[in-house]
Every structure is written in C-alpha cells, then in structure tokens.
Amino acid sequence: MAAKSQKDIRESLMAQLREKGADVSHFEGLIDDYVEYFRMVKKMKADIKKRGLSYTAMSAAGKEYEKDNPNVKLLHQYTRTMLAILKELGRTTDKVAEEDIER
C-alpha cells in the first residue's frame, strides 16, 4: 500500500465528517491540525532516519559530545496528539467509512 499524502488524509477525514453530518468548523479545524501533525511527524521520522537516536554536537567550548535527538521524544508526543484528535473526531478502526475500505 502506497504512503498517503497529506491531501489524501485530509480528503478522507473530511469525507468521513460529511458522512456523519459533522462537517462543521470545529471538526474541520481538528482535521487541519491533524494534517499539520502528520506533516511534522514525517519530517521527524526523516530526521531520525538521517541522524539516528543521537548525534554528535559541538558545545560552546568547542568540544564534541553526543546529544539525544529531540525528535525521538517529540515523535511520541505528536503521534499521541494525533490519536487524541482521531478520538475527538470519533474515528476508530471500527468506524471507517465504506469509501476508505474500498480503496
């Protein structure tokens, strides 16, 4: 299965809102937030893949040291927030619209 784009995800979630008759500003805003988190998570994953869980940094005194990649911690926080948004939207695997199942 090919990776979904931000546009695909937004369209899918909006279609599900319309199907529920819940396509109101509040929920549309949550979908926009979800898509933004999705975009940032992709960037964090790319950074972790590139630099790893930790990387070499330079101190103010000019000494090299190993530094934890902050994206590892942030990735967990962002994905948890994404799950909370889906929960707020009432989206779970047992409530997927037929349109998405047929894809």
Disulfide bonds with the S-S distance in Angstrom:
none
